[in-house]
Amino acid sequence: MSKFKQSEKRTVPQPPSGSLSDIVFMLLFFFMVTTTMRETESKVQLRLPEASEIAKLERKDLTSYINIGTPTRNLQSQFGTDSRIQLNDSFKTVDEIRDFIAAERDAMSEADRSFMTVALKVDENTRMGIVTDVKQELRKCSALKIMYTARKPAED
């Protein structure tokens, strides 16, 4: 009489993991290429005014942004509710605009400096006096190419 016995239990083979690293690197590369990083965080509330004639910028890398509006709710206890000027990630005064423009120009190549554009993002409820002060200061530091940021009108 013969005896049937199973000497070893069968194991389930593992799926091949050779191409797993390729897939991970492809996904990593895809997200690195498609993700855009926000340069500055907006510390002012902006509801842009409506405009009938809107044109897109050709080169955003040659644009420096100045935000003007009331501070966000979490910053109002510290900075108040009056309109403030935001340059990069901090609130500044009108007198500090010259240093901002000089630093932005220095960061550009010599050939691109003449194409520098200053984009004003101004809340629609901001008084025109602060905007005029900013424009006068930009004029003093020869930043004459100014663009106002606006939104498209709502279609009815």
LUMFILUM-939575 format. One record per residue: residue number from 1; residue in three letters; z, x, y of N, C-alpha, C in turn. Coordinates in Angstrom, 2 decimals, always signed. Each point is the difference from the previous one (the first is absolute). Last residue first. Layout:
BEGIN
NUM, ALA, Z, X, Y, Z, X, Y, Z, X, Y;
...
//
This chain:
BEGIN
156, ASP, -18.76, -25.33, +87.69, +0.41, -1.39, -0.24, -1.04, -0.77, -0.73;
155, GLU, +1.65, +5.44, +0.52, -1.12, -0.93, +0.00, +0.49, -1.39, -0.35;
154, ALA, +2.46, +4.41, +2.44, +0.04, -0.92, -1.14, -1.14, -1.00, +0.13;
153, PRO, -0.37, +5.02, +2.07, +0.56, -1.33, +0.28, -0.05, -0.88, -1.25;
152, LYS, +0.61, +5.37, -0.29, -1.06, -1.00, +0.14, +0.61, -1.35, +0.32;
151, ARG, +2.52, +4.49, +1.53, -0.32, -0.72, -1.23, -1.09, -1.02, +0.29;
150, ALA, +1.45, +5.12, +2.28, +0.08, -1.47, +0.10, -0.31, -0.61, -1.35;
149, THR, +0.94, +4.96, +3.07, -0.09, -0.60, -1.32, +0.22, -1.50, +0.14;
148, TYR, -2.03, +3.77, +3.58, +1.04, -0.99, -0.24, -0.20, -0.61, -1.38;
147, MET, -1.39, +4.98, +2.32, -0.44, -1.18, -0.72, +1.20, -0.94, -0.17;
146, ILE, -1.87, +4.71, +3.00, +1.07, -0.91, -0.40, -0.60, -1.23, -0.66;
145, LYS, -1.04, +5.14, +2.16, -0.64, -0.89, -0.98, +1.09, -0.87, -0.62;
144, LEU, +1.01, +3.51, +3.12, -0.71, -1.09, +0.68, -0.68, -0.98, -0.94;
143, ALA, +3.68, +4.03, +0.70, -0.33, -0.78, -1.20, -0.68, -1.27, +0.49;
142, SER, +2.01, +3.65, +2.80, -1.44, +0.00, -0.32, -0.32, -0.62, -1.35;
141, CYS, +4.30, +0.20, +2.53, -0.19, +1.05, -1.00, -1.42, -0.01, -0.58;
140, LYS, +1.28, -3.15, +3.36, +0.48, +1.29, +0.51, -0.21, +1.13, -1.00;
139, ARG, -1.00, -4.50, -1.20, -0.98, +0.49, +0.97, +0.41, +1.39, +0.51;
138, LEU, +2.96, -2.32, -2.74, -1.13, +0.48, -0.79, -1.08, +0.57, +0.91;
137, GLU, +3.64, -2.06, +2.04, +0.43, +1.26, -0.59, -1.12, +0.60, -0.86;
136, GLN, -0.70, -4.25, +1.86, +0.06, +1.00, +1.07, +0.38, +1.37, -0.55;
135, LYS, +0.11, -3.67, -2.96, -1.38, +0.36, +0.34, -0.04, +1.04, +1.11;
134, VAL, +4.18, -1.79, -1.18, -0.53, +0.82, -1.10, -1.42, +0.45, +0.32;
133, ASP, +2.00, -2.99, +2.99, +0.67, +1.29, +0.07, -0.52, +0.95, -1.08;
132, THR, -1.51, -4.44, -0.07, -0.59, +0.72, +1.13, +0.63, +1.38, +0.14;
131, VAL, +1.83, -2.89, -3.16, -1.33, +0.42, -0.46, -0.69, +0.81, +1.10;
130, ILE, +4.10, -2.01, +0.99, +0.21, +1.14, -0.90, -1.33, +0.53, -0.54;
129, GLY, -0.13, -3.86, +2.76, +0.50, +1.15, +0.74, +0.19, +1.22, -0.88;
128, MET, -1.22, -4.51, -1.49, -1.10, +0.91, +0.28, +0.46, +1.25, +0.74;
127, ARG, +2.99, -2.92, -3.61, -0.39, -0.02, +1.41, -1.04, +1.07, +0.26;
126, THR, +0.56, -2.44, -4.82, +0.47, +1.14, +0.77, -0.50, -0.10, +1.44;
125, ASN, -1.03, -2.91, -3.91, +1.01, -0.46, +0.96, +0.58, +1.14, +0.85;
124, GLU, -3.27, +0.61, -3.58, -0.60, -0.88, +0.99, +0.99, -0.51, +1.04;
123, ASP, +0.22, +4.88, -2.45, +0.37, -1.38, -0.31, -0.53, -0.91, +1.10;
122, VAL, -2.30, +4.72, -1.23, +0.94, -0.62, +0.93, +0.24, -1.44, -0.42;
121, LYS, -2.30, +4.96, -1.32, +0.35, -1.22, -0.73, +1.12, -0.65, +0.81;
120, LEU, -3.95, +3.89, +1.04, +1.21, -0.68, +0.44, +0.17, -1.28, -0.82;
119, ALA, -2.66, +4.96, -0.63, -0.01, -1.43, -0.27, +1.34, -0.58, +0.41;
118, VAL, -3.21, +4.53, +1.12, +1.37, -0.51, -0.01, -0.08, -1.51, -0.17;
117, THR, -3.45, +4.37, -1.30, +0.18, -1.35, +0.54, +1.46, -0.37, -0.09;
116, MET, -3.50, +4.70, -0.21, +1.31, -0.63, -0.22, +0.07, -1.36, +0.71;
115, PHE, -3.58, +3.52, -0.10, -0.21, -1.34, -0.57, +1.30, -0.75, -0.25;
114, SER, -0.28, +4.57, +1.62, -0.68, -0.83, +1.00, -0.24, -1.43, -0.50;
113, ARG, +1.94, +3.32, -2.90, +0.91, -0.36, +1.10, -0.65, -0.89, +1.04;
112, ASP, -1.97, +2.21, -4.06, +0.33, -1.42, -0.02, +0.85, -0.45, +1.18;
111, ALA, -1.40, +4.62, -0.81, -1.20, -0.82, +0.16, +0.32, -1.48, +0.11;
110, GLU, +3.46, +3.23, -0.90, -0.53, +0.17, +1.37, -1.19, -0.91, +0.25;
109, SER, +3.60, -1.60, -3.61, -0.85, +1.18, +0.16, -0.59, +0.01, +1.41;
108, MET, +4.80, -2.33, -0.82, -1.43, -0.20, -0.29, -0.75, +1.32, +0.13;
107, ALA, +4.67, -0.48, +0.99, -0.16, -0.21, -1.43, -1.47, -0.17, -0.39;
106, ASP, +1.39, +0.40, +4.57, +0.17, +1.28, -0.69, -0.20, -0.12, -1.50;
105, ARG, -0.04, -3.91, +2.70, -1.20, +0.83, +0.24, +0.09, +1.32, -0.74;
104, GLU, +3.75, -2.83, -0.10, -1.10, -0.60, -0.78, -1.28, +0.81, +0.18;
103, ALA, +3.73, +1.25, +2.56, +0.23, +0.30, -1.42, -1.11, -0.56, -0.87;
102, ALA, -0.08, -1.03, +4.60, -0.24, +1.43, -0.19, +0.18, +0.39, -1.47;
101, ILE, +1.07, -4.40, +1.24, -1.46, +0.21, +0.03, -0.33, +1.47, -0.22;
100, PHE, +4.57, -1.10, +0.33, -0.58, -0.63, -1.19, -1.51, +0.27, -0.07;
99, ASP, +2.37, +1.33, +3.85, +0.30, +0.88, -1.13, -0.61, -0.53, -1.29;
98, ARG, -0.39, -2.72, +3.82, -0.78, +1.24, +0.16, +0.22, +0.95, -1.17;
97, ILE, +2.58, -3.99, +0.35, -1.35, -0.24, -0.52, -0.85, +1.27, +0.11;
96, GLU, +4.63, -0.82, +1.60, -0.21, +0.79, -1.21, -1.39, -0.18, -0.61;
95, ASP, +1.71, -2.43, +3.90, -0.11, +1.42, +0.33, -0.30, +0.87, -1.23;
94, VAL, +0.88, -4.71, -0.32, -1.34, +0.25, +0.52, -0.19, +1.49, +0.27;
93, THR, +3.52, -1.04, -3.75, -0.21, -0.52, +1.35, -1.41, +0.34, +0.45;
92, LYS, +1.77, -0.94, -5.26, -0.11, +1.01, +1.05, -0.13, -0.69, +1.35;
91, PHE, +1.30, -0.78, -5.70, -0.18, -0.58, +1.32, +0.03, +1.11, +1.04;
90, SER, -1.68, +0.77, -5.21, +1.18, -0.10, +0.87, -0.36, -0.63, +1.33;
89, ASP, -2.98, +1.44, -3.79, +1.10, -0.75, -0.61, +1.21, -0.15, +0.90;
88, ASN, -4.87, +0.70, +2.02, +0.29, +0.41, -1.37, +1.17, -0.82, -0.54;
87, LEU, +0.00, -1.21, +4.48, -0.95, +1.07, -0.28, +0.40, +0.59, -1.33;
86, GLN, +1.13, -4.68, +3.09, +0.19, +0.74, -1.24, -1.13, +1.00, -0.17;
85, ILE, +2.60, -3.13, +4.09, -1.18, +0.77, -0.37, +0.33, +0.79, -1.26;
84, ARG, +2.09, -4.94, +1.96, +0.20, +1.45, -0.14, -1.32, +0.64, -0.43;
83, SER, +2.35, -4.93, +2.27, -1.12, +0.70, -0.62, +0.24, +1.51, +0.03;
82, ASP, +4.28, -3.20, -0.08, -1.11, +0.30, +0.91, -1.09, +0.74, -0.76;
81, THR, +4.38, -1.33, -1.77, -1.13, -0.90, -0.26, -1.15, +0.21, +0.98;
80, GLY, +3.99, +3.60, -2.13, -0.18, -1.14, +0.88, -1.24, -0.80, -0.33;
79, PHE, +2.00, +4.00, -2.34, -0.94, +0.27, +1.08, -0.22, -1.16, +0.96;
78, GLN, +3.15, -0.09, -3.82, +0.06, +1.38, +0.48, -0.86, +0.22, +1.25;
77, SER, +0.13, -4.19, -2.30, +1.38, +0.27, +0.40, +0.13, +1.40, +0.59;
76, GLN, -4.18, -1.43, -1.80, +0.30, -0.59, +1.30, +1.43, +0.25, +0.45;
75, LEU, -2.28, +1.19, -4.29, +0.16, +1.04, +1.01, +0.38, -0.56, +1.38;
74, ASN, -0.91, -2.76, -3.91, +1.06, +0.91, -0.42, +0.23, +1.14, +1.00;
73, ARG, -3.53, -3.23, +0.75, +1.34, -0.62, +0.04, +1.11, +0.97, -0.38;
72, THR, -4.39, +2.14, +2.15, +0.22, -0.94, -1.10, +1.45, -0.47, +0.01;
71, PRO, -2.19, +1.49, +4.69, +0.45, +0.59, -1.27, +0.19, -1.08, -1.08;
70, THR, -3.63, -0.70, +3.89, +1.45, -0.09, -0.15, +0.40, +0.61, -1.34;
69, GLY, -4.43, +1.96, +2.21, +0.50, -1.35, -0.30, +1.51, +0.01, -0.09;
68, ILE, -4.56, +3.51, -0.28, +0.86, -0.50, +1.07, +0.40, -1.43, -0.35;
67, ASN, -2.43, +4.88, -2.21, +0.43, -1.38, -0.20, +0.95, -0.39, +1.12;
66, ILE, -4.06, +3.81, -1.01, +1.18, -0.26, +0.81, +0.32, -1.48, -0.17;
65, TYR, -3.25, +4.01, -2.72, +0.46, -1.36, +0.25, +1.26, -0.01, +0.85;
64, SER, -4.71, +3.16, -1.05, +1.45, +0.07, +0.13, +0.48, -1.37, +0.45;
63, THR, -4.73, +2.14, -2.51, +0.69, -1.01, +0.79, +1.49, +0.24, -0.03;
62, LEU, -3.66, +2.17, -2.53, -0.01, +0.49, +1.38, +0.76, -0.94, +0.94;
61, ASP, -0.68, -0.93, -4.66, +0.77, +1.24, +0.05, +0.04, +0.60, +1.40;
60, LYS, -2.56, -3.93, -1.27, +1.41, -0.28, +0.28, +0.83, +1.27, +0.09;
59, ARG, -5.31, -1.30, +0.75, +0.85, +1.03, -0.60, +1.44, -0.24, +0.41;
58, GLU, -3.20, -3.30, +1.09, -0.80, +0.78, -0.93, +0.85, +1.03, -0.73;
57, LEU, +1.57, -4.95, +1.95, -0.03, +1.43, +0.27, -0.87, +0.71, -1.01;
56, LYS, -0.80, -5.22, +1.47, +0.80, +0.86, -0.87, -0.15, +1.45, +0.41;
55, ALA, -0.29, -4.69, +3.06, -0.80, +1.05, -0.64, +0.93, +0.87, -0.83;
54, ILE, -0.28, -5.17, +2.77, +0.77, +0.98, -0.76, -0.97, +0.99, -0.64;
53, GLU, +0.45, -4.36, +3.72, -0.88, +1.11, -0.35, +0.84, +1.08, -0.67;
52, SER, +2.20, -3.90, +1.31, -1.27, -0.55, -0.47, -0.97, +1.09, -0.43;
51, ALA, +5.62, -0.26, -0.17, -1.13, +0.52, +0.76, -1.30, -0.57, -0.57;
50, GLU, +5.93, -0.61, +0.04, -1.31, -0.31, -0.55, -1.08, +0.58, +0.91;
49, PRO, +5.06, +2.19, -0.60, -0.75, -1.07, +0.67, -1.35, -0.21, -0.65;
48, LEU, +4.39, +1.79, -2.73, -1.10, +0.46, +0.82, -0.71, -1.17, +0.67;
47, ARG, +4.97, +1.00, -1.68, -0.94, -1.10, -0.20, -1.13, +0.30, +0.95;
46, LEU, +4.40, +2.96, -1.86, -1.33, -0.07, +0.59, -0.71, -1.27, -0.43;
45, GLN, +5.10, +2.80, +0.33, -0.66, -1.23, -0.45, -1.33, -0.09, +0.72;
44, VAL, +2.46, +4.75, -1.17, -0.09, -1.07, +1.00, -0.72, -1.19, -0.62;
43, LYS, +0.62, +4.18, -2.21, +1.35, -0.37, +0.38, +0.02, -1.07, +1.07;
42, SER, -3.41, +2.20, -4.08, +0.07, -0.74, +1.25, +1.43, -0.45, +0.25;
41, GLU, -1.78, +4.43, -2.71, +0.60, -1.30, -0.23, +0.13, -0.70, +1.35;
40, THR, -3.69, +3.88, -1.68, +1.21, -0.29, +0.75, +0.48, -1.39, -0.32;
39, GLU, -3.53, +1.88, -2.58, +0.42, +1.18, +0.77, +1.31, -0.25, +0.73;
38, ARG, -1.88, -1.98, -4.80, +0.23, -0.42, +1.37, +0.54, +1.19, +0.78;
37, MET, -3.25, +0.24, -4.35, +1.36, +0.18, +0.46, +0.11, -0.43, +1.45;
36, THR, -3.30, -1.41, -4.35, +0.04, +0.52, +1.37, +1.44, +0.05, +0.44;
35, THR, -2.80, -0.02, -5.01, +1.16, -0.36, +0.80, -0.11, +0.62, +1.38;
34, THR, -3.20, +0.75, -3.61, -0.14, -1.30, +0.64, +1.17, -0.39, +0.89;
33, VAL, -0.25, +4.20, -2.53, -1.19, -0.11, +0.82, -0.02, -1.31, +0.78;
32, MET, +3.48, +0.88, -3.12, +0.08, +0.99, +1.08, -1.18, -0.14, +0.96;
31, PHE, +0.14, -2.65, -3.91, +0.95, -0.48, +1.01, +0.17, +1.01, +1.14;
30, PHE, -2.85, +1.21, -3.60, -0.51, -1.22, +0.62, +0.94, -0.47, +1.11;
29, PHE, +1.35, +3.64, -2.72, -1.06, +0.38, +0.94, -0.53, -1.22, +0.75;
28, LEU, +3.09, -0.79, -3.44, +0.64, +0.72, +1.10, -1.02, +0.38, +1.07;
27, LEU, -1.62, -1.88, -3.97, +0.71, -0.99, +0.81, +0.67, +0.65, +1.20;
26, MET, -2.06, +2.87, -3.08, -1.01, -0.82, +0.67, +0.66, -1.05, +0.88;
25, PHE, +2.78, +2.65, -2.69, -0.52, +0.74, +1.14, -1.10, -0.75, +0.73;
24, VAL, +1.80, -1.91, -3.93, +1.05, +0.08, +1.03, -0.53, +0.73, +1.23;
23, ILE, -2.79, -0.16, -3.76, +0.11, -1.32, +0.62, +1.03, +0.02, +1.12;
22, ASP, -0.46, +3.87, -2.62, -1.20, -0.22, +0.81, +0.07, -1.33, +0.74;
21, SER, +3.38, +1.03, -3.12, +0.16, +0.77, +1.23, -1.22, -0.15, +0.91;
20, LEU, -0.14, -2.01, -4.26, +0.97, -0.66, +0.85, +0.19, +0.76, +1.32;
19, SER, -2.72, +1.14, -4.00, -0.66, -0.42, +1.24, +0.97, -0.69, +0.96;
18, GLY, +1.56, +1.63, -4.25, -0.77, +1.09, +0.61, -0.63, -0.40, +1.32;
17, SER, +2.75, -2.42, -3.49, +0.45, +0.15, +1.39, -0.73, +1.12, +0.72;
16, PRO, -0.45, -3.71, -4.53, -0.33, +1.32, +0.57, +0.40, +0.07, +1.48;
15, PRO, +2.75, -3.08, -3.48, -1.30, -0.03, +0.69, -0.28, +1.36, +0.64;
14, GLN, +2.98, -0.33, -4.49, +0.12, -0.13, +1.46, -1.39, -0.09, +0.63;
13, PRO, +1.31, -1.67, -5.16, -0.47, +1.15, +0.79, +0.11, -0.29, +1.51;
12, VAL, +3.22, -1.89, -3.96, -1.13, -0.45, +0.81, -0.45, +1.18, +0.87;
11, THR, +2.38, +0.47, -4.94, +0.27, -0.09, +1.43, -1.27, -0.43, +0.73;
10, ARG, +2.25, -0.41, -5.36, -1.16, +0.24, +0.86, +0.41, -0.17, +1.47;
9, LYS, +3.19, +1.69, -4.10, -0.41, -1.20, +0.72, -1.15, +0.37, +0.91;
8, GLU, +1.11, +2.45, -4.77, +0.21, +0.05, +1.45, -0.45, -1.31, +0.61;
7, SER, +0.13, +0.43, -4.74, +0.76, +1.18, +0.36, +0.28, +0.07, +1.51;
6, GLN, -0.73, -3.97, -3.67, -0.56, +0.43, +1.28, +0.85, +1.15, +0.49;
5, LYS, -1.03, -1.78, -5.25, +0.95, +0.13, +1.10, -0.76, +0.45, +1.25;
4, PHE, -0.42, -1.80, -5.49, -0.69, +0.08, +1.29, +1.05, +0.13, +1.09;
3, LYS, -0.24, +1.14, -5.57, +0.80, -0.46, +1.12, -0.81, +0.19, +1.29;
2, SER, -1.04, -0.72, -5.59, -0.09, +0.83, +1.21, +0.73, -0.66, +1.16;
1, MET, +0.21, +0.14, -5.69, +0.00, -0.83, +1.15, +0.00, +0.89, +1.24;
//
